[in-house]
Amino acid sequence: MSVAWGLALQNFVGPGATPDPGAILAYAERAEALGFESVWAWDHVILGVDPAFPILEATGILTAIAARTRRLKLGTGVLVLPLRNPTLAAKTLSTLDVISGGRLILGVAAGWYAREFDAVGVPFRQRGRLFERNLEVLTRLWTEDRVTLQVDELNLRDAVMRPRPVQRPRPPILIGGYVDAVLRRVARLGDGWLTYFYTPESYRRAWAKITAFAREVGRDPATLTGTNQLAIYVGPSREATEAPLRHWLQTEWDVAAWSESTIEHAIRGSVDECVEQLRAHVAAGVHRIILIPYRYQPEQVELIAREVLPRLA
């Protein structure tokens, strides 16, 4: 099976740093030149207090990248859907798809950071229901001529949204999350699953559940795709990369305690060692891997593209 290879974007940085739009655009242009399938933006509106984590809004930076690239697919990994008015989200995202000529991959999830929901005025405890409501509004506005729907504060009366996304019937939708309720949602409503920091073994277990849930609701599991996000540090050896990569992941990244995501997933070591570790992920049946290069270093991107990925083709 052929695996698509994406790169995470540094629109999200650690405390004390500032996202560099020029560097992000150059990174994306280079990713396209090197043959990566896609780039992926992180999403939060606010994150942290002291320390706070600076982040550029996902659709904004992806729209800027769309204007500077021609082939690269543009993914949200993942957009916290309940935080957004779904009608406005449908307009913003369809605009991105139009500007890019049909290159959006929409990764969405229900969210986890209660303080962020409070700041936006969205009830955190209803995030699962609001996720499904917003997804319905979004997809209907993209695919139906007119939408009439009244739910909560939303009142769509023969709502017509033009232009529609370039992709037909709509951009692909990947649903992120870990618990069985989310995996069932992937099987019912999504085009695929997007997860984060999963080992090959964890990925296999979760994908088996998604496959079973899809069959339960009468969907062909072969129509769904799976995407995993993995940190990687290519260096002289496993020993040389272990400590710096672990420090980065422990200080600037988080793993959900209710999931099987773990910093132990990380790909590290020499080219040979990284290839061997990535082969295990490919063998697990994943369709796309989004790599998060160590500290987003351009030299890491070059090493991955020139020395690691050709051996996994």
WOWOFEN-V107895 format. One line per field, one symbol per residue. psi: psi as a letter, one per 30 degrees, with the letter a starting at -180 (. if undefined). burial: + if it has 24 or more other ideal C-beta (glycine too) atoms within 12 Angstrom, else -. A space follows every 50 residues. Layout:
psi=???
burial=???
This chain:
psi=kkkkklkklhfkllkflkkjeeeeeeeeeeeeefgkellkklklekjldj lkjkkkkefeeeeeeeffleekljkkilkjeffkkfeeeeeeeeeeeeef ghgkjjkllflfjeeeeeffhkjefgeeeeeeeeeeeeeeeffkekkkkj kbfkjjjhkkjklllekkfllkjkklleleeeeeeeeeflfakjakhkle eeeeeeeeeeeeeeeeggkjfffllkkkkkkkjkaeleeffeeeeeeeef ffllkkfglgkkfffkklaleeeeeeeeeeeeffgkfkkjkjkjggkefe eeeeeeeeeffg.
burial=--++++++++++++----+-+-+++-++++++-+-++++++++++-+--- --++++++++++++++-++--++++++++++++++++-++++++++++++ -++++++++++++--++----+-+--++-+++++++++++++----+-+- ---+-+--+-+--++-+--++++++++++--+++++++++++++++++++ -++--++-+++-++------+--++++++++++++-----++--+--++- -++-++--+++++-+++++-+-+++-++-+++-+++++++++++++++-+ +-+++-+++--+-
